[in-house]
Amino acid sequence: MARLVCVGATLYRMIRPVFFVAKLSFFQPAIFAVLLIFSMNPCAMDLKVASNAMVLSGEVVARDLDRIKDAFKKNPSITHVVLRNSMGGNSWTGYRLGELFREKGVTTAVSGYCVSSCSRLFLGGKVRMFSDDYPASLTYVGFHGHYDFGKLNLAAVNKDDLAGWTTKYTDGKVDPKLMQRWINIERRSGDVRFYPDLVTSRFAQATVLCQGTESARPQQCEKIATNALTQGIVTTNALYSSPDASGLPYKIREQRFPTTAYATLAQADRLPTRSAAARREFDQFKNAALPRAFAVSTSGQHWAWSANDARSPEEALSRCKTRAASVVAGAKCSLYAVDDRVVYGAK
C-alpha cells in the first residue's frame, strides 16, 4: 500500500501541471480528489538501521526530518549515514538534514547515486566517503540548482543561498566557478557528477557536467579536470563498505563470480583469443551498460556478451556455447568478465 501511495504521489507531481495549467476538459472532481489524497501522502525515504549505520534511500520529503531525528534518538550508537540511490526531493529538508548530520558529527557515505537534495545530506557528513557497494561507474554524487516542474528556479537558489551553503559544507574547498556552473544548469535532469577516481579508466575523468540533454550520460557529458577530494565533496579516497552490502545485487554477483588476478578490464591484450573481431567486441562491451558479462570459448575462437541484463552471465555463456557448439560438439565456454571485473580462471 505504501508503495502504491508513493507511485500515486509521483504521478500527481507529474500531471498536476496538465490539470492546473492546461485545464483539460476531461478534468473531473473525482480524479482531483484522488490526486489530492496522493499529494498529501508523499513518499518518504526508506530508513533502516544496520549495525552502527543508518541507511537512507529514495525520495527526500519534509517529514523525513522528524523521522531521522527520532531514529538518532532511538539508536544513539549511529556513527554512519549511508545514502543509497536517491534522486533527491524536498530542498528545504535536504538543507536541514545536512545540518543535522554535521551537528551529529556522523560520517556520510554514498551507495549508488545521491543527487540533488540528497547531495546536501551527503555534504552534511563530517567525514564523507564513496562506498564500494556498487561498481564505481554507478556510484556518484550529483549537484545542480533548485527546480520547479523541471526548470531552474534562480529565485529559490538565491533565497536558500545554495552557493554559500555548499561552500561552507565543502569546508571552503569547492571551486566557485564550477559551483556557479552547476547551480545554473537549466534542466533538472542535468547535474555535475562526482564519481570515485576509479572510473577514470572508463570515463577518462571522474567529474562530468551534464546539461540533461545528452542521450548517453555520463559518456557524452563535459569532462571536468578535477575530482571529488579536491572539491571537498569527499574528505577521503578510502571506500566504505556498508554493513548490509552483502545483500545488494552487485555484491551478490561478486560472490557468485569472484574477481581474479588474471587481468584488469583495461588489459585487453590479456583476452584469451587472437581474434581481432573479439577484441573489437570487447571494446564495445567495456562501454556497455551494467549489469554485463563477456564469455569466451576454451579454444578462443568463439565469444559472446550480454549487457544491461541481470542475467548477463547466463546469457553470455549460453550464446558463446551455442556458437562454439556449431563447430565443435560439446565445446565449453568460460566467463571472462562480469560488470567491471575480470573473473577469468575462477574455480
C-alpha positions as YAML, in Angstrom:
chain: A
units: angstrom
residues:
- id: 1
  name: MET
  ca: [0.00, 0.00, 0.00]
- id: 2
  name: ALA
  ca: [2.82, 2.40, 0.89]
- id: 3
  name: ARG
  ca: [4.45, 1.73, -2.48]
- id: 4
  name: LEU
  ca: [1.15, 2.46, -4.23]
- id: 5
  name: VAL
  ca: [0.86, 5.78, -2.43]
- id: 6
  name: CYS
  ca: [4.44, 6.63, -3.48]
- id: 7
  name: VAL
  ca: [3.61, 5.87, -7.10]
- id: 8
  name: GLY
  ca: [0.46, 7.95, -6.84]
- id: 9
  name: ALA
  ca: [2.33, 10.86, -5.33]
- id: 10
  name: THR
  ca: [4.86, 10.79, -8.13]
- id: 11
  name: LEU
  ca: [2.06, 10.61, -10.70]
- id: 12
  name: TYR
  ca: [0.39, 13.57, -9.03]
- id: 13
  name: ARG
  ca: [3.51, 15.72, -9.32]
- id: 14
  name: MET
  ca: [3.92, 14.73, -12.96]
- id: 15
  name: ILE
  ca: [0.41, 15.52, -14.17]
- id: 16
  name: ARG
  ca: [-0.59, 18.35, -11.81]
- id: 17
  name: PRO
  ca: [0.65, 21.00, -14.28]
- id: 18
  name: VAL
  ca: [-1.51, 19.47, -17.01]
- id: 19
  name: PHE
  ca: [-4.68, 19.96, -14.97]
- id: 20
  name: PHE
  ca: [-3.91, 23.34, -13.49]
- id: 21
  name: VAL
  ca: [-2.20, 24.97, -16.48]
- id: 22
  name: ALA
  ca: [-3.84, 23.34, -19.49]
- id: 23
  name: LYS
  ca: [-7.22, 22.95, -17.73]
- id: 24
  name: LEU
  ca: [-8.17, 19.97, -19.85]
- id: 25
  name: SER
  ca: [-11.86, 19.40, -20.45]
- id: 26
  name: PHE
  ca: [-11.82, 15.82, -19.16]
- id: 27
  name: PHE
  ca: [-10.87, 17.03, -15.65]
- id: 28
  name: GLN
  ca: [-13.28, 15.54, -13.13]
- id: 29
  name: PRO
  ca: [-13.71, 16.26, -9.38]
- id: 30
  name: ALA
  ca: [-13.32, 12.58, -8.52]
- id: 31
  name: ILE
  ca: [-9.93, 12.45, -10.23]
- id: 32
  name: PHE
  ca: [-8.90, 15.63, -8.44]
- id: 33
  name: ALA
  ca: [-9.88, 14.12, -5.08]
- id: 34
  name: VAL
  ca: [-7.74, 11.03, -5.69]
- id: 35
  name: LEU
  ca: [-4.76, 13.12, -6.75]
- id: 36
  name: LEU
  ca: [-5.20, 15.37, -3.74]
- id: 37
  name: ILE
  ca: [-5.01, 12.36, -1.43]
- id: 38
  name: PHE
  ca: [-1.78, 11.29, -3.10]
- id: 39
  name: SER
  ca: [-0.35, 14.80, -2.85]
- id: 40
  name: MET
  ca: [-0.99, 14.80, 0.89]
- id: 41
  name: ASN
  ca: [0.78, 11.44, 1.33]
- id: 42
  name: PRO
  ca: [4.21, 11.89, -0.25]
- id: 43
  name: CYS
  ca: [6.80, 9.15, -0.32]
- id: 44
  name: ALA
  ca: [9.39, 9.13, 2.41]
- id: 45
  name: MET
  ca: [12.93, 7.86, 2.43]
- id: 46
  name: ASP
  ca: [13.31, 4.20, 3.22]
- id: 47
  name: LEU
  ca: [15.09, 4.13, 6.59]
- id: 48
  name: LYS
  ca: [16.76, 1.18, 8.26]
- id: 49
  name: VAL
  ca: [19.50, 0.74, 10.83]
- id: 50
  name: ALA
  ca: [22.24, -1.83, 10.24]
- id: 51
  name: SER
  ca: [24.92, -2.10, 12.90]
- id: 52
  name: ASN
  ca: [26.15, 1.48, 13.53]
- id: 53
  name: ALA
  ca: [24.80, 2.81, 10.23]
- id: 54
  name: MET
  ca: [21.53, 4.44, 9.22]
- id: 55
  name: VAL
  ca: [20.73, 3.54, 5.62]
- id: 56
  name: LEU
  ca: [18.53, 6.01, 3.71]
- id: 57
  name: SER
  ca: [17.23, 5.60, 0.19]
- id: 58
  name: GLY
  ca: [14.56, 7.03, -2.07]
- id: 59
  name: GLU
  ca: [12.84, 10.40, -2.21]
- id: 60
  name: VAL
  ca: [13.54, 13.10, 0.40]
- id: 61
  name: VAL
  ca: [10.33, 14.59, 1.83]
- id: 62
  name: ALA
  ca: [9.55, 17.07, 4.62]
- id: 63
  name: ARG
  ca: [8.56, 14.50, 7.24]
- id: 64
  name: ASP
  ca: [11.93, 12.76, 6.90]
- id: 65
  name: LEU
  ca: [13.48, 15.37, 9.18]
- id: 66
  name: ASP
  ca: [11.44, 14.26, 12.20]
- id: 67
  name: ARG
  ca: [11.75, 10.58, 11.29]
- id: 68
  name: ILE
  ca: [15.53, 10.77, 11.12]
- id: 69
  name: LYS
  ca: [15.81, 12.80, 14.32]
- id: 70
  name: ASP
  ca: [13.73, 10.12, 16.01]
- id: 71
  name: ALA
  ca: [15.96, 7.37, 14.58]
- id: 72
  name: PHE
  ca: [19.03, 9.05, 16.10]
- id: 73
  name: LYS
  ca: [17.31, 9.19, 19.50]
- id: 74
  name: LYS
  ca: [16.39, 5.51, 19.34]
- id: 75
  name: ASN
  ca: [19.82, 4.47, 18.06]
- id: 76
  name: PRO
  ca: [22.45, 6.63, 19.79]
- id: 77
  name: SER
  ca: [25.26, 4.38, 18.53]
- id: 78
  name: ILE
  ca: [24.81, 5.53, 14.90]
- id: 79
  name: THR
  ca: [28.08, 6.88, 13.52]
- id: 80
  name: HIS
  ca: [27.48, 6.49, 9.77]
- id: 81
  name: VAL
  ca: [24.70, 7.51, 7.40]
- id: 82
  name: VAL
  ca: [24.55, 5.62, 4.09]
- id: 83
  name: LEU
  ca: [22.76, 7.45, 1.26]
- id: 84
  name: ARG
  ca: [21.65, 4.92, -1.33]
- id: 85
  name: ASN
  ca: [20.10, 5.54, -4.73]
- id: 86
  name: SER
  ca: [18.25, 8.79, -4.06]
- id: 87
  name: MET
  ca: [17.36, 11.33, -6.75]
- id: 88
  name: GLY
  ca: [16.65, 13.93, -4.06]
- id: 89
  name: GLY
  ca: [13.34, 15.58, -3.28]
- id: 90
  name: ASN
  ca: [12.34, 18.38, -0.92]
- id: 91
  name: SER
  ca: [15.09, 21.02, -0.95]
- id: 92
  name: TRP
  ca: [14.36, 22.55, 2.48]
- id: 93
  name: THR
  ca: [14.56, 19.13, 4.13]
- id: 94
  name: GLY
  ca: [17.82, 18.44, 2.36]
- id: 95
  name: TYR
  ca: [19.43, 21.52, 3.91]
- id: 96
  name: ARG
  ca: [18.13, 20.74, 7.39]
- id: 97
  name: LEU
  ca: [19.23, 17.11, 7.30]
- id: 98
  name: GLY
  ca: [22.68, 18.07, 6.09]
- id: 99
  name: GLU
  ca: [22.95, 20.47, 9.03]
- id: 100
  name: LEU
  ca: [21.70, 17.79, 11.41]
- id: 101
  name: PHE
  ca: [24.32, 15.32, 10.20]
- id: 102
  name: ARG
  ca: [27.11, 17.86, 10.67]
- id: 103
  name: GLU
  ca: [25.82, 18.60, 14.17]
- id: 104
  name: LYS
  ca: [25.88, 14.86, 14.95]
- id: 105
  name: GLY
  ca: [29.40, 14.52, 13.58]
- id: 106
  name: VAL
  ca: [28.49, 11.44, 11.51]
- id: 107
  name: THR
  ca: [30.28, 10.01, 8.50]
- id: 108
  name: THR
  ca: [28.21, 10.00, 5.32]
- id: 109
  name: ALA
  ca: [28.74, 7.50, 2.51]
- id: 110
  name: VAL
  ca: [27.16, 7.38, -0.94]
- id: 111
  name: SER
  ca: [25.94, 3.94, -2.02]
- id: 112
  name: GLY
  ca: [24.96, 4.05, -5.67]
- id: 113
  name: TYR
  ca: [23.76, 7.54, -6.64]
- id: 114
  name: CYS
  ca: [22.86, 10.54, -4.47]
- id: 115
  name: VAL
  ca: [21.55, 13.53, -6.44]
- id: 116
  name: SER
  ca: [20.01, 16.97, -5.89]
- id: 117
  name: SER
  ca: [18.61, 17.35, -2.36]
- id: 118
  name: CYS
  ca: [20.33, 14.10, -1.37]
- id: 119
  name: SER
  ca: [23.69, 15.71, -2.12]
- id: 120
  name: ARG
  ca: [23.11, 18.14, 0.74]
- id: 121
  name: LEU
  ca: [22.52, 15.24, 3.11]
- id: 122
  name: PHE
  ca: [25.83, 13.87, 1.92]
- id: 123
  name: LEU
  ca: [27.73, 17.15, 2.41]
- id: 124
  name: GLY
  ca: [26.48, 17.20, 6.00]
- id: 125
  name: GLY
  ca: [28.87, 14.43, 6.96]
- id: 126
  name: LYS
  ca: [31.92, 15.47, 8.93]
- id: 127
  name: VAL
  ca: [33.70, 12.67, 7.05]
- id: 128
  name: ARG
  ca: [32.39, 12.00, 3.54]
- id: 129
  name: MET
  ca: [33.14, 8.87, 1.52]
- id: 130
  name: PHE
  ca: [32.23, 6.87, -1.54]
- id: 131
  name: SER
  ca: [31.33, 3.24, -0.91]
- id: 132
  name: ASP
  ca: [32.16, 0.05, -2.78]
- id: 133
  name: ASP
  ca: [28.57, -1.19, -2.53]
- id: 134
  name: TYR
  ca: [28.07, -0.70, -6.29]
- id: 135
  name: PRO
  ca: [30.56, -0.59, -9.18]
- id: 136
  name: ALA
  ca: [32.40, 2.75, -9.32]
- id: 137
  name: SER
  ca: [30.71, 3.64, -12.62]
- id: 138
  name: LEU
  ca: [27.31, 3.53, -10.84]
- id: 139
  name: THR
  ca: [28.49, 5.45, -7.76]
- id: 140
  name: TYR
  ca: [28.26, 9.24, -7.79]
- id: 141
  name: VAL
  ca: [27.06, 12.41, -6.06]
- id: 142
  name: GLY
  ca: [25.15, 14.80, -8.34]
- id: 143
  name: PHE
  ca: [24.71, 18.56, -7.84]
- id: 144
  name: HIS
  ca: [22.56, 21.18, -9.56]
- id: 145
  name: GLY
  ca: [20.19, 24.07, -8.69]
- id: 146
  name: HIS
  ca: [16.57, 24.26, -7.49]
- id: 147
  name: TYR
  ca: [13.77, 23.48, -9.92]
- id: 148
  name: ASP
  ca: [10.05, 23.89, -10.47]
- id: 149
  name: PHE
  ca: [8.49, 21.46, -12.96]
- id: 150
  name: GLY
  ca: [11.98, 20.61, -14.20]
- id: 151
  name: LYS
  ca: [13.06, 24.21, -14.90]
- id: 152
  name: LEU
  ca: [15.64, 26.21, -12.97]
- id: 153
  name: ASN
  ca: [14.26, 28.44, -10.18]
- id: 154
  name: LEU
  ca: [17.03, 31.01, -9.60]
- id: 155
  name: ALA
  ca: [14.95, 32.85, -7.02]
- id: 156
  name: ALA
  ca: [14.93, 29.73, -4.84]
- id: 157
  name: VAL
  ca: [18.66, 29.20, -5.42]
- id: 158
  name: ASN
  ca: [19.40, 32.71, -4.19]
- id: 159
  name: LYS
  ca: [16.87, 32.67, -1.34]
- id: 160
  name: ASP
  ca: [18.35, 29.49, 0.11]
- id: 161
  name: ASP
  ca: [21.91, 30.71, -0.54]
- id: 162
  name: LEU
  ca: [22.76, 27.41, -2.19]
- id: 163
  name: ALA
  ca: [26.21, 28.71, -3.14]
- id: 164
  name: GLY
  ca: [27.06, 29.88, 0.38]
- id: 165
  name: TRP
  ca: [25.74, 26.70, 1.98]
- id: 166
  name: THR
  ca: [27.69, 24.50, -0.43]
- id: 167
  name: THR
  ca: [30.89, 26.45, 0.15]
- id: 168
  name: LYS
  ca: [30.52, 26.04, 3.91]
- id: 169
  name: TYR
  ca: [29.76, 22.32, 3.80]
- id: 170
  name: THR
  ca: [32.60, 21.52, 1.40]
- id: 171
  name: ASP
  ca: [34.84, 23.14, 4.01]
- id: 172
  name: GLY
  ca: [35.59, 26.03, 1.67]
- id: 173
  name: LYS
  ca: [37.22, 23.78, -0.95]
- id: 174
  name: VAL
  ca: [34.68, 23.93, -3.79]
- id: 175
  name: ASP
  ca: [35.69, 25.91, -6.89]
- id: 176
  name: PRO
  ca: [33.26, 28.89, -7.01]
- id: 177
  name: LYS
  ca: [33.27, 28.98, -10.83]
- id: 178
  name: LEU
  ca: [32.45, 25.29, -11.15]
- id: 179
  name: MET
  ca: [29.76, 25.60, -8.48]
- id: 180
  name: GLN
  ca: [28.16, 28.54, -10.30]
- id: 181
  name: ARG
  ca: [28.03, 26.44, -13.43]
- id: 182
  name: TRP
  ca: [26.20, 23.60, -11.72]
- id: 183
  name: ILE
  ca: [23.71, 25.72, -9.77]
- id: 184
  name: ASN
  ca: [22.75, 27.43, -13.06]
- id: 185
  name: ILE
  ca: [22.08, 24.25, -15.05]
- id: 186
  name: GLU
  ca: [18.73, 24.91, -16.76]
- id: 187
  name: ARG
  ca: [17.22, 21.43, -16.57]
- id: 188
  name: ARG
  ca: [16.65, 19.31, -13.51]
- id: 189
  name: SER
  ca: [17.88, 16.30, -15.46]
- id: 190
  name: GLY
  ca: [21.31, 17.95, -15.70]
- id: 191
  name: ASP
  ca: [23.95, 17.88, -12.96]
- id: 192
  name: VAL
  ca: [27.63, 17.83, -12.12]
- id: 193
  name: ARG
  ca: [28.55, 14.30, -11.15]
- id: 194
  name: PHE
  ca: [31.45, 13.36, -8.92]
- id: 195
  name: TYR
  ca: [32.49, 9.71, -9.26]
- id: 196
  name: PRO
  ca: [35.22, 7.80, -7.42]
- id: 197
  name: ASP
  ca: [38.61, 8.20, -9.09]
- id: 198
  name: LEU
  ca: [38.43, 4.53, -10.10]
- id: 199
  name: VAL
  ca: [36.18, 5.46, -13.06]
- id: 200
  name: THR
  ca: [38.89, 7.38, -14.90]
- id: 201
  name: SER
  ca: [39.83, 4.22, -16.77]
- id: 202
  name: ARG
  ca: [36.32, 4.14, -18.23]
- id: 203
  name: PHE
  ca: [35.14, 7.76, -18.40]
- id: 204
  name: ALA
  ca: [38.57, 9.49, -18.68]
- id: 205
  name: GLN
  ca: [37.59, 11.90, -15.88]
- id: 206
  name: ALA
  ca: [35.91, 11.30, -12.52]
- id: 207
  name: THR
  ca: [33.92, 14.55, -12.76]
- id: 208
  name: VAL
  ca: [31.49, 15.42, -15.54]
- id: 209
  name: LEU
  ca: [28.98, 18.20, -16.21]
- id: 210
  name: CYS
  ca: [25.74, 17.07, -17.84]
- id: 211
  name: GLN
  ca: [23.22, 19.56, -19.23]
- id: 212
  name: GLY
  ca: [20.43, 16.98, -19.21]
- id: 213
  name: THR
  ca: [20.12, 16.89, -23.00]
- id: 214
  name: GLU
  ca: [22.68, 14.15, -23.58]
- id: 215
  name: SER
  ca: [21.39, 10.81, -24.87]
- id: 216
  name: ALA
  ca: [24.17, 8.92, -23.09]
- id: 217
  name: ARG
  ca: [25.26, 10.09, -19.68]
- id: 218
  name: PRO
  ca: [27.94, 10.43, -18.44]
- id: 219
  name: GLN
  ca: [29.77, 9.41, -21.64]
- id: 220
  name: GLN
  ca: [28.55, 12.45, -23.62]
- id: 221
  name: CYS
  ca: [28.83, 14.92, -20.75]
- id: 222
  name: GLU
  ca: [31.55, 17.56, -20.49]
- id: 223
  name: LYS
  ca: [34.61, 16.21, -18.72]
- id: 224
  name: ILE
  ca: [35.90, 18.40, -15.88]
- id: 225
  name: ALA
  ca: [39.55, 18.18, -14.82]
- id: 226
  name: THR
  ca: [39.04, 17.86, -11.08]
- id: 227
  name: ASN
  ca: [37.85, 15.27, -8.57]
- id: 228
  name: ALA
  ca: [35.66, 14.90, -5.50]
- id: 229
  name: LEU
  ca: [38.51, 15.13, -2.99]
- id: 230
  name: THR
  ca: [39.91, 18.35, -4.45]
- id: 231
  name: GLN
  ca: [36.46, 19.98, -4.40]
- id: 232
  name: GLY
  ca: [35.70, 18.96, -0.81]
- id: 233
  name: ILE
  ca: [32.86, 16.67, -1.88]
- id: 234
  name: VAL
  ca: [34.57, 13.75, -0.15]
- id: 235
  name: THR
  ca: [37.13, 14.06, 2.62]
- id: 236
  name: THR
  ca: [38.99, 10.82, 1.85]
- id: 237
  name: ASN
  ca: [39.55, 8.48, -1.07]
- id: 238
  name: ALA
  ca: [39.04, 5.47, 1.19]
- id: 239
  name: LEU
  ca: [35.95, 3.43, 0.32]
- id: 240
  name: TYR
  ca: [33.27, 2.47, 2.83]
- id: 241
  name: SER
  ca: [31.57, -0.93, 2.83]
- id: 242
  name: SER
  ca: [28.01, -0.72, 4.13]
- id: 243
  name: PRO
  ca: [27.08, -3.29, 6.78]
- id: 244
  name: ASP
  ca: [24.21, -4.54, 4.61]
- id: 245
  name: ALA
  ca: [26.20, -4.58, 1.35]
- id: 246
  name: SER
  ca: [26.32, -8.38, 1.08]
- id: 247
  name: GLY
  ca: [22.63, -8.39, 0.18]
- id: 248
  name: LEU
  ca: [22.94, -5.87, -2.65]
- id: 249
  name: PRO
  ca: [22.74, -7.09, -6.28]
- id: 250
  name: TYR
  ca: [26.31, -6.32, -7.34]
- id: 251
  name: LYS
  ca: [27.81, -7.76, -4.17]
- id: 252
  name: ILE
  ca: [25.87, -10.96, -4.73]
- id: 253
  name: ARG
  ca: [27.33, -11.06, -8.26]
- id: 254
  name: GLU
  ca: [30.82, -10.57, -6.81]
- id: 255
  name: GLN
  ca: [30.25, -13.55, -4.54]
- id: 256
  name: ARG
  ca: [28.99, -15.70, -7.40]
- id: 257
  name: PHE
  ca: [31.69, -14.57, -9.84]
- id: 258
  name: PRO
  ca: [34.76, -13.54, -7.82]
- id: 259
  name: THR
  ca: [37.41, -11.24, -9.24]
- id: 260
  name: THR
  ca: [40.69, -12.94, -10.24]
- id: 261
  name: ALA
  ca: [44.24, -11.69, -10.62]
- id: 262
  name: TYR
  ca: [44.36, -12.73, -14.29]
- id: 263
  name: ALA
  ca: [43.99, -9.17, -15.61]
- id: 264
  name: THR
  ca: [42.16, -5.89, -15.27]
- id: 265
  name: LEU
  ca: [39.42, -4.83, -17.63]
- id: 266
  name: ALA
  ca: [41.80, -2.29, -19.21]
- id: 267
  name: GLN
  ca: [44.28, -5.02, -20.20]
- id: 268
  name: ALA
  ca: [42.60, -6.01, -23.46]
- id: 269
  name: ASP
  ca: [45.72, -7.85, -24.60]
- id: 270
  name: ARG
  ca: [45.03, -10.46, -21.92]
- id: 271
  name: LEU
  ca: [41.77, -11.51, -23.57]
- id: 272
  name: PRO
  ca: [42.31, -15.25, -24.29]
- id: 273
  name: THR
  ca: [41.75, -15.05, -28.03]
- id: 274
  name: ARG
  ca: [43.78, -13.90, -31.02]
- id: 275
  name: SER
  ca: [40.70, -12.71, -32.87]
- id: 276
  name: ALA
  ca: [40.71, -9.03, -33.81]
- id: 277
  name: ALA
  ca: [36.91, -9.18, -34.04]
- id: 278
  name: ALA
  ca: [36.70, -10.44, -30.45]
- id: 279
  name: ARG
  ca: [38.88, -7.55, -29.27]
- id: 280
  name: ARG
  ca: [36.66, -5.06, -31.10]
- id: 281
  name: GLU
  ca: [33.59, -6.53, -29.44]
- id: 282
  name: PHE
  ca: [35.34, -6.47, -26.08]
- id: 283
  name: ASP
  ca: [35.88, -2.72, -26.54]
- id: 284
  name: GLN
  ca: [32.13, -2.39, -27.16]
- id: 285
  name: PHE
  ca: [31.45, -4.49, -24.08]
- id: 286
  name: LYS
  ca: [33.55, -2.19, -21.89]
- id: 287
  name: ASN
  ca: [31.33, 0.75, -22.87]
- id: 288
  name: ALA
  ca: [28.07, -1.15, -22.46]
- id: 289
  name: ALA
  ca: [25.63, -0.70, -19.60]
- id: 290
  name: LEU
  ca: [25.82, -2.75, -16.42]
- id: 291
  name: PRO
  ca: [24.93, -5.49, -15.49]
- id: 292
  name: ARG
  ca: [27.06, -7.15, -18.18]
- id: 293
  name: ALA
  ca: [29.21, -10.22, -18.88]
- id: 294
  name: PHE
  ca: [31.66, -11.42, -21.54]
- id: 295
  name: ALA
  ca: [32.32, -15.11, -22.25]
- id: 296
  name: VAL
  ca: [34.94, -16.85, -24.39]
- id: 297
  name: SER
  ca: [35.31, -20.44, -25.57]
- id: 298
  name: THR
  ca: [38.13, -22.71, -24.42]
- id: 299
  name: SER
  ca: [39.63, -22.58, -27.92]
- id: 300
  name: GLY
  ca: [39.41, -18.80, -28.03]
- id: 301
  name: GLN
  ca: [37.64, -18.99, -31.38]
- id: 302
  name: HIS
  ca: [34.19, -18.03, -30.12]
- id: 303
  name: TRP
  ca: [32.85, -15.44, -27.74]
- id: 304
  name: ALA
  ca: [29.65, -13.66, -26.76]
- id: 305
  name: TRP
  ca: [28.49, -10.98, -24.37]
- id: 306
  name: SER
  ca: [25.37, -9.53, -22.83]
- id: 307
  name: ALA
  ca: [24.68, -6.15, -21.23]
- id: 308
  name: ASN
  ca: [22.00, -4.26, -19.34]
- id: 309
  name: ASP
  ca: [20.62, -7.55, -18.09]
- id: 310
  name: ALA
  ca: [20.68, -9.07, -14.60]
- id: 311
  name: ARG
  ca: [21.07, -12.47, -16.28]
- id: 312
  name: SER
  ca: [24.01, -11.33, -18.39]
- id: 313
  name: PRO
  ca: [26.41, -14.09, -17.16]
- id: 314
  name: GLU
  ca: [23.95, -16.82, -18.09]
- id: 315
  name: GLU
  ca: [23.11, -15.14, -21.41]
- id: 316
  name: ALA
  ca: [26.74, -14.61, -22.40]
- id: 317
  name: LEU
  ca: [27.65, -18.22, -21.60]
- id: 318
  name: SER
  ca: [24.62, -19.59, -23.44]
- id: 319
  name: ARG
  ca: [25.33, -17.59, -26.60]
- id: 320
  name: CYS
  ca: [29.02, -18.48, -26.52]
- id: 321
  name: LYS
  ca: [28.29, -22.21, -26.11]
- id: 322
  name: THR
  ca: [25.75, -22.14, -28.95]
- id: 323
  name: ARG
  ca: [28.28, -20.55, -31.31]
- id: 324
  name: ALA
  ca: [31.12, -22.86, -30.26]
- id: 325
  name: ALA
  ca: [28.94, -25.99, -30.45]
- id: 326
  name: SER
  ca: [28.09, -25.19, -34.08]
- id: 327
  name: VAL
  ca: [31.74, -26.03, -34.88]
- id: 328
  name: VAL
  ca: [32.75, -28.48, -32.12]
- id: 329
  name: ALA
  ca: [30.13, -30.56, -30.32]
- id: 330
  name: GLY
  ca: [30.23, -30.11, -26.56]
- id: 331
  name: ALA
  ca: [32.54, -27.08, -26.75]
- id: 332
  name: LYS
  ca: [32.86, -25.19, -23.47]
- id: 333
  name: CYS
  ca: [32.91, -21.50, -22.62]
- id: 334
  name: SER
  ca: [34.02, -19.57, -19.56]
- id: 335
  name: LEU
  ca: [33.18, -16.14, -18.26]
- id: 336
  name: TYR
  ca: [35.99, -13.67, -18.84]
- id: 337
  name: ALA
  ca: [34.48, -10.52, -17.32]
- id: 338
  name: VAL
  ca: [31.45, -9.63, -15.22]
- id: 339
  name: ASP
  ca: [30.48, -5.97, -14.85]
- id: 340
  name: ASP
  ca: [33.75, -4.06, -14.25]
- id: 341
  name: ARG
  ca: [35.78, -7.09, -13.19]
- id: 342
  name: VAL
  ca: [37.81, -9.84, -14.82]
- id: 343
  name: VAL
  ca: [36.74, -13.22, -13.44]
- id: 344
  name: TYR
  ca: [38.62, -15.49, -15.83]
- id: 345
  name: GLY
  ca: [40.21, -18.52, -14.20]
- id: 346
  name: ALA
  ca: [37.90, -18.55, -11.17]
- id: 347
  name: LYS
  ca: [37.22, -22.01, -9.78]
...
